[in-house]
């Protein structure tokens, strides 16, 4: 049995499949400034849904709830019920995964580049 050569299209499809990861919903949720503001609001600690809604007086309750739902669907916030109240808290795991996937590998590159610039400047002073 002979094995067929991979085509350019099949290689591109494999590459695209590799590039698509499960963090896409997180990126999409983070792309909205209101959602980022909700996450900033939750950074110091958990808040009720009412507290979050009250922090955005220019928006309707329904609009804020849609943002909370999008953040929850992306796994960026956790919600638990206490009686009739819903308590929302920040889930930092997806943000940490983004950092490890996208920032970590580049930080070494940037730090080594900055060290070279520092060395160049110091050598020019001498």
N, C-alpha and C positions, 0 to 999 in steps of 0.2 A: 504494500500500500504506500503510495507516495503522499507526501505532505505538501500542501499548497503553500506558496509564499504569501506572507501577509501583505495585504494591499495598503497603500498610503491611507486610504479611508479607514480601514480597520485599525491601523495604528493610531490615527487621530481619535477615533472613538474610544480606544483604550486609554489614551492620554486624558481625554475629557472626562472619562469615567473616574480616573484617579484624582483629577482636580476637583471634582464635585464631591464635597464631603457633607457630613451631617451637621456642619456648623452653618450651612446656608440660611436656615431659618433664624439663627441668632444674628447673623449679619443683617438680614432684612429687618429684624426688630430693632437693631441698634441704629439703623439708617434714619430713623425718625427722631427729630429733636425732642418732641414731647415725651417719647418713650425713654429717651436718655435722661430727661428731667425727672421722670418717675423713678428711675433707678437711682439717680442722685438723691432723691428724697428718701429712698429706702436705705441708703448707705449707712446712716447712723443707727438704724434699727427698724424693726417691724412697725407697720402702720395699718390702721384699719382702712377699708375701702373708702369710708366716709372722709377720713383724714386726707387721703390722696385726692379725692374729688374736690375737697375744700381748698386744696393747694393750687387748684387751677380754676379760679373764679370766672375766667373768660370763656371756659368751655362748659358744655352741658355734661350732666352726669353720664348720659349715654355715651358721649364721645370719649370721656375719660375711661369708662368701663371697657370700651373697645380696645383702647391702648393697653389696659391691664390684661385683657384677654389675649392680645397678641404677645405680650411679654410672657404670660403664663404658657402659651402654646410653644414658645421658643425655649422654655425651660429657664428663663431668666428670673422669674419670681415664683415663689411657692405660696400657696394660700391654704390656710386652715380655718375651720369654722369653730367659733366659740359662741355657743348659743346662736343668737341672730347676727352676730358680727363676723365679718371675714377679716382675718389678719393676714396681711401680705408681707413677705420678707424677701430680701434679695438672695438669689442663688448665684454665688460667684463661680461655680464650677464651669459653666459654659464660657465665661469671660476668661477664666484661667486657661481653658483649652485653646481659645483664640490666641492668647498671649504665647503659650508654648508652641503652637503651630506656626504663627506668623511673626511674632516679635522676637522670640528667643533666638531662632537661627540667624536673624539679621543683627541682633545686638552684638554678637562677636565680630561680625564684619565691620560695624560702625566703630566699635571700641578699638579695633586694630587700625582702622583708618585714622581715627583721632590720635592714636599714639604716634602714628607716622607723621602727622601734621605737627604734633608737639615736638618730635625729634627734629623735624626739618627747621622749625622756628628756632629751637635751641642751637642747632648747628650753624644757622645763619648769624646768630648773635656772637658766636666765637670768632 
